[in-house]
Amino acid sequence: MDIVLDLLTGQLLSGEGNWGCIIKGKDHLMYMTGLDAASECFPGGMMDDTDHDLITTALRETQEEIGLKIPREAVWGSLQSLPSRVNGKTLVTPIIASIGELQNHNLHLNKTEVERVFTRTISSLCDRKNVGSTQFKRGKLPSLKSGYTLPVYLGGEHRIWGLTAITLHMLLPILAPGLYKFNLLHKN
């Protein structure tokens, strides 16, 4: 089984208990768009034979894709692994790390993989008017034959959906427990 992972970068803001990179004093989450410009995601990729573990992979991929070198001691942990939609056997493991104040000069995009980097404030992601869902009648995998419902985040230049939105839906109650109140419901 191949392991895929995303790196979600952030910083704990003193007294607030939130995660996110800081831009002009406000907490954000950072994303990138791939060359197809249809995929909003966190930096990440496949584990290499030279990687010691998933954290090493996340840090290496982040540096390769957006030029951001994050020290290992800045990693806070990971979220639950999720199956990808490709075959359900490839797992995506979100890794959480601290990057502090984000400056444009800190980033050097790999133009063969990344079109651009953008951010969204945690408060905009938690705003009820920017959160919705998409329901699918049924999935390709047998476990999804009754269908499934995914979160979708609007309100910015890019719509955040798919596995990135699932990761956000898992993370936001941890980052902003009093602010994020979206319940994902599936209707048969």
PyMOL commands that set and color helices and strands:
alter all, ss='L'
color gray80, all
select helices_A, chain A and resi 54-66+72-74+104-106+122-126+128-130+142-144+162-175
alter helices_A, ss='H'
color red, helices_A
select strands_A, chain A and resi 3-10+21-23+26-34+40-41+44-46+75-78+82-83+91-98+114-121+131-136+148-153
alter strands_A, ss='S'
color yellow, strands_A
deselect
rebuild
show_as cartoon
